Amino acid sequence: AGFRTADTYVFCVGPDGVMSAHPNPVLQGQNVRDLRDSDGTYFIRTMMETAAPGQVSAIRYLFPKPGSTVALPKTTYYTRAGDQVCGA
């Protein structure tokens, strides 16, 4: 089931915008760079452009919890790990 505890999980996106790790198998292997929430926030693109090694940043956006289609407010903490941007 991946790295998941309750409704917290780890995901990673490669330099090409492709989701390399996510608990939702539909997102794995998909280019997610241009995903945006209902407010128009390009949250993956923002994370890819601002992530820095050794620095944890935060972004807020709307996104469904795994297994749901209802977008809820979410805070993701993310960093750059090698060529991946990973968040939880």
PyRosetta script that sets phi, psi and omega in degrees:
from pyrosetta import init, pose_from_sequence

init()
pose = pose_from_sequence("AGFRTADTYVFCVGPDGVMSAHPNPVLQGQNVRDLRDSDGTYFIRTMMETAAPGQVSAIRYLFPKPGSTVALPKTTYYTRAGDQVCGA")
pose.set_psi(1, 8.1)
pose.set_omega(1, 178.6)
pose.set_phi(2, 79.7)
pose.set_psi(2, -172.1)
pose.set_omega(2, 178.4)
pose.set_phi(3, -87.3)
pose.set_psi(3, 93.9)
pose.set_omega(3, -174.1)
pose.set_phi(4, -143.3)
pose.set_psi(4, 135.4)
pose.set_omega(4, 173.8)
pose.set_phi(5, -134.7)
pose.set_psi(5, 118.2)
pose.set_omega(5, -176.1)
pose.set_phi(6, 54.0)
pose.set_psi(6, -119.9)
pose.set_omega(6, 179.6)
pose.set_phi(7, -104.6)
pose.set_psi(7, 17.7)
pose.set_omega(7, 176.2)
pose.set_phi(8, -105.2)
pose.set_psi(8, 132.6)
pose.set_omega(8, -179.5)
pose.set_phi(9, -147.7)
pose.set_psi(9, 160.7)
pose.set_omega(9, 178.5)
pose.set_phi(10, -99.1)
pose.set_psi(10, 140.6)
pose.set_omega(10, 172.0)
pose.set_phi(11, -138.1)
pose.set_psi(11, 155.4)
pose.set_omega(11, 178.8)
pose.set_phi(12, -137.7)
pose.set_psi(12, 146.5)
pose.set_omega(12, 178.9)
pose.set_phi(13, -128.0)
pose.set_psi(13, 132.3)
pose.set_omega(13, 179.3)
pose.set_phi(14, -79.9)
pose.set_psi(14, 173.6)
pose.set_omega(14, -177.0)
pose.set_phi(15, -64.3)
pose.set_psi(15, -17.7)
pose.set_omega(15, 178.3)
pose.set_phi(16, -90.3)
pose.set_psi(16, 3.3)
pose.set_omega(16, 179.7)
pose.set_phi(17, 84.9)
pose.set_psi(17, 5.7)
pose.set_omega(17, -178.8)
pose.set_phi(18, -89.2)
pose.set_psi(18, 130.7)
pose.set_omega(18, 179.8)
pose.set_phi(19, -70.2)
pose.set_psi(19, 114.4)
pose.set_omega(19, -177.9)
pose.set_phi(20, -94.6)
pose.set_psi(20, -19.7)
pose.set_omega(20, 178.1)
pose.set_phi(21, -150.0)
pose.set_psi(21, 129.6)
pose.set_omega(21, 177.6)
pose.set_phi(22, -168.5)
pose.set_psi(22, 143.5)
pose.set_omega(22, -179.8)
pose.set_phi(23, -68.2)
pose.set_psi(23, -19.7)
pose.set_omega(23, 178.1)
pose.set_phi(24, -90.2)
pose.set_psi(24, 108.9)
pose.set_omega(24, -177.0)
pose.set_phi(25, -61.2)
pose.set_psi(25, -20.8)
pose.set_omega(25, 178.0)
pose.set_phi(26, -65.2)
pose.set_psi(26, -32.6)
pose.set_omega(26, -178.4)
pose.set_phi(27, -84.5)
pose.set_psi(27, -26.0)
pose.set_omega(27, -178.9)
pose.set_phi(28, -62.3)
pose.set_psi(28, 132.0)
pose.set_omega(28, 179.0)
pose.set_phi(29, 81.4)
pose.set_psi(29, 1.0)
pose.set_omega(29, -179.9)
pose.set_phi(30, -97.7)
pose.set_psi(30, 146.4)
pose.set_omega(30, 173.8)
pose.set_phi(31, -76.9)
pose.set_psi(31, 115.4)
pose.set_omega(31, -174.9)
pose.set_phi(32, -114.2)
pose.set_psi(32, 6.7)
pose.set_omega(32, -176.4)
pose.set_phi(33, -52.2)
pose.set_psi(33, -38.1)
pose.set_omega(33, -175.7)
pose.set_phi(34, -99.6)
pose.set_psi(34, 17.7)
pose.set_omega(34, 173.2)
pose.set_phi(35, -62.7)
pose.set_psi(35, 138.3)
pose.set_omega(35, 174.4)
pose.set_phi(36, -140.1)
pose.set_psi(36, 154.5)
pose.set_omega(36, 180.0)
pose.set_phi(37, -88.4)
pose.set_psi(37, -178.9)
pose.set_omega(37, -176.5)
pose.set_phi(38, -66.8)
pose.set_psi(38, -15.4)
pose.set_omega(38, 175.2)
pose.set_phi(39, -89.8)
pose.set_psi(39, -2.4)
pose.set_omega(39, 179.1)
pose.set_phi(40, 90.2)
pose.set_psi(40, 8.6)
pose.set_omega(40, 179.8)
pose.set_phi(41, -76.4)
pose.set_psi(41, 120.1)
pose.set_omega(41, 174.5)
pose.set_phi(42, -84.7)
pose.set_psi(42, 82.0)
pose.set_omega(42, -169.8)
pose.set_phi(43, -71.9)
pose.set_psi(43, -37.6)
pose.set_omega(43, 178.7)
pose.set_phi(44, -68.8)
pose.set_psi(44, -46.5)
pose.set_omega(44, 179.2)
pose.set_phi(45, -57.9)
pose.set_psi(45, -43.8)
pose.set_omega(45, 179.4)
pose.set_phi(46, -61.6)
pose.set_psi(46, -44.0)
pose.set_omega(46, 178.9)
pose.set_phi(47, -62.8)
pose.set_psi(47, -43.1)
pose.set_omega(47, -179.2)
pose.set_phi(48, -63.5)
pose.set_psi(48, -36.0)
pose.set_omega(48, -177.5)
pose.set_phi(49, -79.6)
pose.set_psi(49, -23.3)
pose.set_omega(49, -173.1)
pose.set_phi(50, -113.6)
pose.set_psi(50, -11.1)
pose.set_omega(50, -178.1)
pose.set_phi(51, -65.0)
pose.set_psi(51, 138.3)
pose.set_omega(51, 179.8)
pose.set_phi(52, -134.8)
pose.set_psi(52, 140.5)
pose.set_omega(52, 178.4)
pose.set_phi(53, -60.2)
pose.set_psi(53, 138.1)
pose.set_omega(53, 177.3)
pose.set_phi(54, 75.9)
pose.set_psi(54, 4.5)
pose.set_omega(54, -180.0)
pose.set_phi(55, -127.6)
pose.set_psi(55, 129.7)
pose.set_omega(55, 176.4)
pose.set_phi(56, -101.3)
pose.set_psi(56, 125.3)
pose.set_omega(56, 178.6)
pose.set_phi(57, -114.8)
pose.set_psi(57, 167.7)
pose.set_omega(57, 179.1)
pose.set_phi(58, -129.1)
pose.set_psi(58, 146.9)
pose.set_omega(58, 175.1)
pose.set_phi(59, -140.2)
pose.set_psi(59, 144.7)
pose.set_omega(59, 178.6)
pose.set_phi(60, -116.2)
pose.set_psi(60, 137.1)
pose.set_omega(60, -179.5)
pose.set_phi(61, -162.6)
pose.set_psi(61, 177.4)
pose.set_omega(61, 179.0)
pose.set_phi(62, -103.9)
pose.set_psi(62, 131.1)
pose.set_omega(62, -179.4)
pose.set_phi(63, -161.3)
pose.set_psi(63, 143.1)
pose.set_omega(63, 178.9)
pose.set_phi(64, -69.3)
pose.set_psi(64, 148.2)
pose.set_omega(64, 171.6)
pose.set_phi(65, -71.8)
pose.set_psi(65, 155.9)
pose.set_omega(65, 177.8)
pose.set_phi(66, -53.2)
pose.set_psi(66, 132.2)
pose.set_omega(66, 179.9)
pose.set_phi(67, 87.5)
pose.set_psi(67, 1.9)
pose.set_omega(67, -178.8)
pose.set_phi(68, -125.0)
pose.set_psi(68, 163.0)
pose.set_omega(68, 173.7)
pose.set_phi(69, -116.8)
pose.set_psi(69, 1.7)
pose.set_omega(69, -179.0)
pose.set_phi(70, -88.6)
pose.set_psi(70, 118.0)
pose.set_omega(70, 179.3)
pose.set_phi(71, -74.7)
pose.set_psi(71, 128.4)
pose.set_omega(71, 179.6)
pose.set_phi(72, -125.7)
pose.set_psi(72, 157.8)
pose.set_omega(72, 176.2)
pose.set_phi(73, -60.0)
pose.set_psi(73, 136.2)
pose.set_omega(73, -176.6)
pose.set_phi(74, -138.2)
pose.set_psi(74, 143.5)
pose.set_omega(74, 171.0)
pose.set_phi(75, -116.6)
pose.set_psi(75, 126.6)
pose.set_omega(75, 177.1)
pose.set_phi(76, -115.3)
pose.set_psi(76, 133.2)
pose.set_omega(76, 173.2)
pose.set_phi(77, -101.9)
pose.set_psi(77, 130.2)
pose.set_omega(77, -172.1)
pose.set_phi(78, -142.4)
pose.set_psi(78, 161.2)
pose.set_omega(78, 179.2)
pose.set_phi(79, -154.5)
pose.set_psi(79, 171.0)
pose.set_omega(79, 174.7)
pose.set_phi(80, -98.7)
pose.set_psi(80, 129.7)
pose.set_omega(80, 177.2)
pose.set_phi(81, -126.1)
pose.set_psi(81, 100.2)
pose.set_omega(81, -173.3)
pose.set_phi(82, 65.3)
pose.set_psi(82, -125.7)
pose.set_omega(82, 178.7)
pose.set_phi(83, -96.1)
pose.set_psi(83, 6.7)
pose.set_omega(83, -179.1)
pose.set_phi(84, -102.4)
pose.set_psi(84, 149.1)
pose.set_omega(84, 167.4)
pose.set_phi(85, -106.3)
pose.set_psi(85, 121.8)
pose.set_omega(85, -176.7)
pose.set_phi(86, -121.4)
pose.set_psi(86, 142.4)
pose.set_omega(86, -179.3)
pose.set_phi(87, -140.3)
pose.set_psi(87, 168.2)
pose.set_omega(87, 176.6)
pose.set_phi(88, -145.1)
pose.dump_pdb("model.pdb")
